[in-house]
Amino acid sequence: MDKVKYLVVGAGMSGLAFANYVKSDDYLILERDTEIGGYCKTIKQDGFVWDYSGHFFHFKRPEIESYLVERMPKEEVQTITKSSKILYKDKLVDFPFQKNIHQLPQEEFIDCLHSLYFRDETPPTNFKEMVYSRFGAGIAEKFLVPYNEKLYACDLTSLDVNAMGRFFPFADIEDIIRNFREPDNHSYNATFTYPKGGAIQYVYALESEIKEGGISLGESLNSIDLKRKVAITNKREVAFEYLISSAPFDRLLQMTGLPHNADDYRANKVLVFNLGFDKKGWEGVHWVYFPERKYCFYRAGFYDNIFDTERMSLYIEIGYPSDKEVDVDGMLAQTLADLKTAGVVEDHNLVSHHTVTLDPAYVHITQTSLEGVNRYRDVLAARGVYTIGRYGGWTYCSIEDNIVEARELADLMNTLEGGAH
Ligand SMILES: Cc1cc2nc3c(=O)[nH]c(=O)nc-3n(C[C@H](O)[C@H](O)[C@H](O)COP(=O)(O)OP(=O)(O)OC[C@H]3O[C@@H](n4cnc5c(N)ncnc54)[C@H](O)[C@@H]3O)c2cc1C
């Protein structure tokens, strides 16, 4: 039987980052796909550069950013000052909605301001109550509730108060009123970076440090014998000292046979259309939120305004419950019709397109999922199994967070093992 000290599951950003930071060459990365990158892949087609939906980067830790950039082609990365908008009743309003209610028609503005001031601040017990208690019914019902229902594709009362963590653009009443006169729409991603070759360039940066033969493509972990510390793949059995998984948490539990309730770990799935047209469209905006239910998508991004290119190049995101069947061709036709209604597509011709479904995409963070992840993490760690990444940790996080978490785990391993090669 093959033996390895660190068996890493997944060659996405988390798995690759772990292998970059662990001070040992005794590792093997299993990747069930035929390519590396996980959700951070890029498609180059007919002169368009598309990701698996827009993947933009806003590094808070300069050392992480420079670690990646040093391993990338020179002048690959562009820094862009974000311009994001909301299409609200045929008018573009600056994002975040709650700080820009003064841009709404007067009646709607008064409605939002009035309900913001007189909101019921009873401590919320779920995400939906949180948006009402923080922002009042006007802001909640015009944007935060319909938008997030389209994205998460679930009843928002089922989500934890902090389901979006730091990614939720909080603003208090003072920020909101100050913004009427002194616009400051900065959020966690006021500027972002994006490689000219797409998000995959960051993956290649991490791959450049992977030893020869360190990744086994097309090899899927199927089950784990926790007692024997043996992984069973579609190709062989591998004995491990430590197993570091970035597979979705619920699937890891299934693979270990640990008893759990599958319903505790729910997520949406996101159908992504990447669309290339024959000429330029809207300018000066990087992505637009669509809260209204008459549009099937919740967000559309404009790669051509990031790359400064001549042909409109869009990503479109549509949220679904994970168990819903999707008629992809039907949805493409619906998307094109809705883009026309929104005025994004006029007399453009679609010249190239690509589709991918991200499943899971946004996990439904609940008190039960949080407790389950914490409890099982300890049970698994006692057997040398660690679960990392956005889906391994069943959480909402960025790629930088994935790298930081992987580095912390590698540091722990380096300490435990004395950093021996
Ligand atoms: C719609 C959307 C937009 C996003 N936009 C951004 C953004 O703009 N900026 C940002 O920083 N982040 C963004 N993210 C988050 C980002 O995609 C993730 O944080 C990141 O890609 C997660 O990397 P990972 O390695 O943890 O997981 P993954 O990318 O899911 O990689 C896991 C890998 O494990 C493999 N695998 C799974 N199971 C097995 C198995 N049993 N055996 C072998 N291999 C297996 C998979 O094939 C995959 O390659 C976005 C996410 C979504 C859904």
The ligand as a MOL file (V3000), in Angstrom:
LIG
                    3D

  0  0  0     0  0            999 V3000
M  V30 BEGIN CTAB
M  V30 COUNTS 53 58 0 0 0
M  V30 BEGIN ATOM
M  V30 1 C -20.1010 32.4480 -7.1080 0
M  V30 2 C -18.8030 32.5530 -6.3410 0
M  V30 3 C -18.0160 33.6950 -6.4860 0
M  V30 4 C -16.8230 33.8040 -5.7680 0
M  V30 5 N -16.0750 34.9390 -5.9190 0
M  V30 6 C -14.9260 35.0770 -5.2140 0
M  V30 7 C -14.1250 36.2490 -5.3470 0
M  V30 8 O -14.4520 37.1440 -6.1420 0
M  V30 9 N -12.9900 36.3540 -4.5920 0
M  V30 10 C -12.6130 35.3720 -3.7110 0
M  V30 11 O -11.5770 35.5260 -3.0450 0
M  V30 12 N -13.3510 34.2450 -3.5670 0
M  V30 13 C -14.4930 34.0850 -4.2920 0
M  V30 14 N -15.2370 32.9370 -4.1510 0
M  V30 15 C -14.7800 31.9110 -3.1880 0
M  V30 16 C -13.7230 31.0100 -3.7870 0
M  V30 17 O -14.2110 30.3910 -4.9530 0
M  V30 18 C -13.3590 29.9410 -2.7690 0
M  V30 19 O -13.0300 30.5270 -1.5400 0
M  V30 20 C -12.1870 29.0830 -3.2160 0
M  V30 21 O -12.1830 28.8040 -4.5840 0
M  V30 22 C -12.2220 27.8130 -2.4090 0
M  V30 23 O -11.0640 27.0690 -2.6570 0
M  V30 24 P -10.9100 25.6520 -1.9870 0
M  V30 25 O -9.6120 25.1120 -2.4410 0
M  V30 26 O -11.1860 25.7440 -0.5300 0
M  V30 27 O -12.1420 24.7940 -2.6000 0
M  V30 28 P -12.4190 24.3530 -4.0920 0
M  V30 29 O -12.0660 25.3970 -5.0610 0
M  V30 30 O -13.8070 23.8180 -4.0720 0
M  V30 31 O -11.3940 23.1600 -4.3050 0
M  V30 32 C -11.6080 21.8800 -3.7600 0
M  V30 33 C -11.0130 20.8700 -4.7110 0
M  V30 34 O -11.2050 19.5780 -4.1390 0
M  V30 35 C -11.5480 18.6760 -5.1650 0
M  V30 36 N -12.2650 17.5620 -4.5430 0
M  V30 37 C -13.4620 17.6130 -3.9200 0
M  V30 38 N -13.8000 16.3940 -3.4670 0
M  V30 39 C -12.7850 15.5580 -3.8010 0
M  V30 40 C -12.5520 14.1600 -3.6070 0
M  V30 41 N -13.4360 13.3840 -2.9600 0
M  V30 42 N -11.4010 13.6420 -4.0850 0
M  V30 43 C -10.4830 14.4000 -4.7410 0
M  V30 44 N -10.6660 15.7290 -4.9570 0
M  V30 45 C -11.8070 16.3010 -4.4840 0
M  V30 46 C -12.4130 19.4820 -6.1090 0
M  V30 47 O -12.4580 18.9290 -7.4080 0
M  V30 48 C -11.6900 20.8320 -6.0720 0
M  V30 49 O -10.7140 20.9470 -7.0790 0
M  V30 50 C -16.4190 32.7780 -4.8710 0
M  V30 51 C -17.2110 31.6290 -4.7390 0
M  V30 52 C -18.3910 31.5160 -5.4650 0
M  V30 53 C -19.2240 30.2920 -5.3040 0
M  V30 END ATOM
M  V30 BEGIN BOND
M  V30 1 1 1 2
M  V30 2 1 2 3
M  V30 3 2 2 52
M  V30 4 2 3 4
M  V30 5 1 4 5
M  V30 6 1 4 50
M  V30 7 2 5 6
M  V30 8 1 6 7
M  V30 9 1 6 13
M  V30 10 2 7 8
M  V30 11 1 7 9
M  V30 12 1 9 10
M  V30 13 2 10 11
M  V30 14 1 10 12
M  V30 15 2 12 13
M  V30 16 1 13 14
M  V30 17 1 14 15
M  V30 18 1 14 50
M  V30 19 1 15 16
M  V30 20 1 16 17
M  V30 21 1 16 18
M  V30 22 1 18 19
M  V30 23 1 18 20
M  V30 24 1 20 21
M  V30 25 1 20 22
M  V30 26 1 22 23
M  V30 27 1 23 24
M  V30 28 2 24 25
M  V30 29 1 24 26
M  V30 30 1 24 27
M  V30 31 1 27 28
M  V30 32 2 28 29
M  V30 33 1 28 30
M  V30 34 1 28 31
M  V30 35 1 31 32
M  V30 36 1 32 33
M  V30 37 1 33 34
M  V30 38 1 33 48
M  V30 39 1 34 35
M  V30 40 1 35 36
M  V30 41 1 35 46
M  V30 42 1 36 37
M  V30 43 1 36 45
M  V30 44 2 37 38
M  V30 45 1 38 39
M  V30 46 1 39 40
M  V30 47 2 39 45
M  V30 48 1 40 41
M  V30 49 2 40 42
M  V30 50 1 42 43
M  V30 51 2 43 44
M  V30 52 1 44 45
M  V30 53 1 46 47
M  V30 54 1 46 48
M  V30 55 1 48 49
M  V30 56 2 50 51
M  V30 57 1 51 52
M  V30 58 1 52 53
M  V30 END BOND
M  V30 END CTAB
M  END
